[in-house]
Amino acid sequence: MSENFKKGFFEVLENLHHRTGFDFTQYKKNTLERRVGVRMQRLGIPDYEGYAAYMREHPEESQELVGTLAINVTELFRNPELFSALRDKVVPTIVELKKRKKHRIIRVWSCGCSEGDEAFSVAILLKEALGGELNNFIFTVIATDIDAGAIRKARNKIYTEDQISAIGAKIVEKYFVRIEGGFKLKEDIKGSVRFRQHDVTKNAPFRYNDIILCRNVMIYFNRELQEETMLKFYECLNPGGFFILGMCETLAGSAAKKYRNFDSSLRIYARPLEDNILFPEMTGKLPQESIDLIVKGLLPGGER
């Protein structure tokens, strides 16, 4: 990479960060280059320095570029480093906390689930990570998206051989069934994921979560709406629960003071375990049976 290339490319990223507040420096370089190149080609600009100059002259271009960089891409186990951290660090932490509190339900919210790949990946990961503890817990993944068409596709998802080839033969054999035209997930995995059409900015949120994933959704929000939504997610986490953003997203405003960093390089944050102000029932004042019923939606405050 030439010095001019480096200078021009990183000037583009700096302009983008300055105008929008979004930090894309943790994004895969090859992906960035490809998507920035798409935008440059559309504008007929041949080099990064020229594009950086164009961005300075046209402030609205930053938002156009954000839209190009944040194209909704869905695939199983997207960002393997994140899923490794979930398996090796996050889930064991949750399991240990559940044992101490004598709680049995593990609940995950996949917000902006698109066609369901993230939600199904989390369900498979939980089953694998729990291993011998599986019979001691009940887990469910709530998967939501504003796009009704995406939800319909998710409920009936069929994978091609190419789409599942990268996840390993062992996982494919355990969790997929070959059918005409491709592969589908086995019923025990599909049954652990509940899909809902849902607008996180308007609809009542889902409470009592141990993990909330909202990756590359709020990149489209202004800073005020980002902050409001992140605080809403905070209130929907159990104390000790985890919140996960996309790699190009960061905590906004007062939300940055609420969460603690668990693995900031992977955008994994946590609600402090000692924070029981909004959910006093998590201190053990409610019996486990009542909490289980709330999570299952059989008492007020549960799933809607």
For each residue, the residues with C-beta under 8 A, 3 or more apart:
1: 5 6
2: 5 6
3: 6 7
4: 7 8 47 49
5: 1 2 8 9 48
6: 1 2 3 9 10
7: 3 4 10 11 48 49
8: 4 5 11 12 47 48 49 50 51 52
9: 5 6 12 13 33 36 48
10: 6 7 13 14
11: 7 8 14 15 48 49 52
12: 8 9 15 16 36 48 51 52 55 65
13: 9 10 16 17 24 25 32
14: 10 11 17 18
15: 11 12 18 19 52 55 56 62
16: 12 13 19 20 22 24 55 62 65 66
17: 13 14 20 21 22 23 24 25
18: 14 15
19: 15 16 55 59 62 63
20: 16 17 62 63 66
21: 17 223 250 252
22: 16 17 66 219 248 249 250
23: 17 26 248 249 250
24: 13 16 17 27 32 69 248
25: 13 17
26: 23 247 248 265 267
27: 24 31 32 69 247 248
28: 31 32
29: 32 33
30: 33 34
31: 27 28 34 35
32: 13 24 27 28 29 35 36 69
33: 9 29 30 36 37
34: 30 31 37 38
35: 31 32 38 39 68 69 71
36: 9 12 32 33 39 40 48 51 65 68 69
37: 33 34 40 41
38: 34 35 41 42 68
39: 35 36 42 43 51 64 65 68
40: 36 37 43 45 46 48 51
41: 37 38 44
42: 38 39
43: 39 40 51 54
44: 41
45: 40 50 51 54
46: 40 50
47: 4 8 50 51
48: 5 7 8 9 11 12 36 40 51 52
49: 4 7 8 11 52 53
50: 8 45 46 47 53 54
51: 8 12 36 39 40 43 45 47 48 54 55
52: 8 11 12 15 48 49 55 56
53: 49 50 56 57
54: 43 45 50 51 57 58 61
55: 12 15 16 19 51 52 58 59 61 62 65
56: 15 52 53
57: 53 54
58: 54 55 61
59: 19 55 62
60: 63 64
61: 54 55 58 64 65
62: 15 16 19 20 55 59 65 66
63: 19 20 60 66 67
64: 39 60 61 67 68
65: 12 16 36 39 55 61 62 68 69
66: 16 20 22 62 63 69 70 219 220
67: 63 64 70 71 220
68: 35 36 38 39 64 65 71
69: 24 27 32 35 36 65 66 248
70: 66 67 216 219 220 248
71: 35 67 68
72: 114 216
73: 78
74: 78 114 115 116 117 118
75: 78 117 163
76: 117 120 121 159 163 164 166 167
77: 80 83 121 125 166 167
78: 73 74 75 117 118 121
79: 82 83 247 266
80: 77 83 84
81: 84 85 266
82: 79 85 86 244 266 268
83: 77 79 80 86 87 121 125
84: 80 81 87 88
85: 81 82 88 89 90 263 266 268
86: 82 83 89 90 91 122 125 129 211
87: 83 84 90 91 125 128 129
88: 84 85 92
89: 85 86 92 93 262 263
90: 85 86 87 93 94 211 242 262 268
91: 86 87 94 95 125 126 129 130
92: 88 89 95 96 129
93: 89 90 96 97 240 242
94: 90 91 97 98 106 210 211 240 241 242
95: 91 92 98 99 106 130 133 137
96: 92 93 99 100
97: 93 94 100 101 103 240 273
98: 94 95 101 102 103 104 106 137
99: 95 96 102
100: 96 97
101: 97 98 282 284
102: 98 99 288
103: 97 98 288 291
104: 98 136 137 138 288 292
105: 137 138 139 140 291 292 295 296
106: 94 95 98 126 137 138 139 140 210
107: 139 140 141 142 208 209 210 211 295
108: 119 122 126 139 140 141 142 209 210 211 212 213
109: 141 142 144 206 209 211 212 213 236
110: 113 118 119 122 141 142 143 144 213
111: 144 198 200 212 213 214 217 233
112: 144 145 146 200 214 215 216 217
113: 110 116 117 118 119 143 144 145 150 151 154 195
114: 72 74 117 118 145 147 150 154
115: 74 150 153 154 157
116: 74 113 119 120 143 150 153 154 155 157 193 195
117: 74 75 76 78 113 114 120 121 157
118: 74 78 110 113 114 121 122 143 213 215
119: 108 110 113 116 122 123 141 143 154 193 195
120: 76 116 117 123 124 157 185 189 190 193
121: 76 77 78 83 117 118 124 125
122: 86 108 110 118 119 125 126 141 211 213
123: 119 120 126 127 139 141 189 192 193
124: 120 121 127 128 171 175 189
125: 77 83 86 87 91 121 122 128 129
126: 91 106 108 122 123 129 130 139 141 192
127: 123 124 130 134 139 175 189 192
128: 87 124 125 131 171
129: 86 87 91 92 125 126
130: 91 95 126 127 133 134 136 137 139
131: 128 134
132:
133: 95 130 136 137
134: 127 130 131 137
135:
136: 104 130 133
137: 95 98 104 105 106 130 133 134
138: 104 105 106 292
139: 105 106 107 108 123 126 127 130 192
140: 105 106 107 108 192 193 194 295
141: 107 108 109 110 119 122 123 126 192 193 194
142: 107 108 109 110 194 196 206 209 303
143: 110 113 116 118 119 154 193 194 195 196
144: 109 110 111 112 113 195 196 197 198 200 206
145: 112 113 114 150 151 154 195 197 198
146: 112 197 198 199 200
147: 114 150 151 197
148: 151 152 197
149: 152 153
150: 113 114 115 116 145 147 153 154
151: 113 145 147 148 154 155 195 196 197
152: 148 149 155 156
153: 115 116 149 150 156 157
154: 113 114 115 116 119 143 145 150 151 157 195
155: 116 151 152 195
156: 152 153
157: 115 116 117 120 153 154 184 185
158: 179 181 182 183 184
159: 76 163 164 176 182 183 184
160: 163 164 182 183
161: 164 165 182 183
162: 165
163: 75 76 159 160 182
164: 76 159 160 161 167 172 176 183
165: 161 162
166: 76 77
167: 76 77 164 171 172
168: 171 172
169: 172 173
170: 173 174
171: 124 128 167 168 174 175 176
172: 164 167 168 169 175 176 183
173: 169 170 176
174: 170 171
175: 124 127 171 172 185 186 189
176: 159 164 171 172 173 183 184 185 186
177: 183 184 185 186
178: 182 183
179: 158 182 183 184
180:
181: 158
182: 158 159 160 161 163 178 179
183: 158 159 160 161 164 172 176 177 178 179
184: 157 158 159 176 177 179 190
185: 120 157 175 176 177 189 190
186: 175 176 177 189 190
187: 190 191
188: 191 192
189: 120 123 124 127 175 185 186 192 193
190: 120 184 185 186 187 193
191: 187 188
192: 123 126 127 139 140 141 188 189
193: 116 119 120 123 140 141 143 189 190
194: 140 141 142 143 303
195: 113 116 119 143 144 145 151 154 155
196: 142 143 144 151
197: 144 145 146 147 148 151
198: 111 144 145 146 203
199: 146 202 203
200: 111 112 144 146 203 205 214 217 229 232
201: 221 225 229
202: 199
203: 198 199 200
204: 304
205: 200 232 233 235 236
206: 109 142 144 209 236 303 304
207: 235 236 301 302
208: 107 236 238 279 291 294 295 301 302
209: 107 108 109 142 206 212 236 237 238 241
210: 94 106 107 108 237 238 240 241 242
211: 86 90 94 107 108 109 122 241 242 243 244
212: 108 109 111 209 233 236 237 241 242 243 244
213: 108 109 110 111 118 122 244
214: 111 112 200 217 218 229 233 243 244 245 246
215: 112 118 244 245 246 247 249 267
216: 70 72 112 219 246 248 249
217: 111 112 200 214 220 221 246
218: 214 221 225 226 229 230 245 249 252
219: 22 66 70 216 246 248 249
220: 66 67 70 217
221: 201 217 218 225 226 229
222: 225 226
223: 21 226 227 252 253
224: 227 228 253
225: 201 218 221 222 228 229
226: 218 221 222 223 229 230 252 253 255
227: 223 224 230 231 252 253 254 255
228: 224 225 231 232
229: 200 201 214 218 221 225 226 232 233
230: 218 226 227 233 234 243 251 252 253 255 258 259
231: 227 228 234 235 254 255 258
232: 200 205 228 229 235 236
233: 111 205 212 214 229 230 236 237 243
234: 230 231 237 243 255 258 259 271
235: 205 207 231 232 278
236: 109 205 206 207 208 209 212 232 233
237: 209 210 212 233 234 241 242 243 271
238: 208 209 210 241 271 279 282
239: 271 272 273 274 275 276 279 282
240: 93 94 97 210 270 271 272 273
241: 94 209 210 211 212 237 238 270 271
242: 90 93 94 210 211 212 237 262 268 269 270 271
243: 211 212 214 230 233 234 237 259 268 269 270 271
244: 82 211 212 213 214 215 266 267 268 269
245: 214 215 218 249 250 251 267 269
246: 214 215 216 217 219 249 267
247: 26 27 79 215 266 267
248: 22 23 24 26 27 69 70 216 219
249: 22 23 215 216 218 219 245 246 267
250: 21 22 23 245 256 267
251: 230 245 255 256 259 269
252: 21 218 223 226 227 230 255 256
253: 223 224 226 227 230 256
254: 227 231 257 258
255: 226 227 230 231 234 251 252 258 259
256: 250 251 252 253 259
257: 254
258: 230 231 234 254 255 271
259: 230 234 243 251 255 256 269 270 271
260: 269 270 271 272
261: 264 269 270
262: 89 90 242 268 269 270
263: 85 89 266 267 268
264: 261 267 268 269
265: 26
266: 79 81 82 85 244 247 263
267: 26 215 244 245 246 247 249 250 263 264
268: 82 85 90 242 243 244 262 263 264
269: 242 243 244 245 251 259 260 261 262 264
270: 240 241 242 243 259 260 261 262
271: 234 237 238 239 240 241 242 243 258 259 260 275
272: 239 240 260 275
273: 97 239 240
274: 239
275: 239 271 272 278
276: 239 279 280 282 283
277: 280
278: 235 275
279: 208 238 239 276 282
280: 276 277 283 285
281: 285 286 290 291
282: 101 238 239 276 279 291
283: 276 280
284: 101
285: 280 281
286: 281 290 291
287: 290 291
288: 102 103 104 291 292
289: 292 293
290: 281 286 287 293 294 299
291: 103 105 208 281 282 286 287 288 294 295
292: 104 105 138 288 289 295 296
293: 289 290 296 298 299 302
294: 208 290 291 297 298 299 300 301 302
295: 105 107 140 208 291 292 302 303
296: 105 292 293 302 303
297: 294 302 303 304
298: 293 294 302
299: 290 293 294 302
300: 294
301: 207 208 294
302: 207 208 293 294 295 296 297 298 299
303: 142 194 206 295 296 297
304: 204 206 297
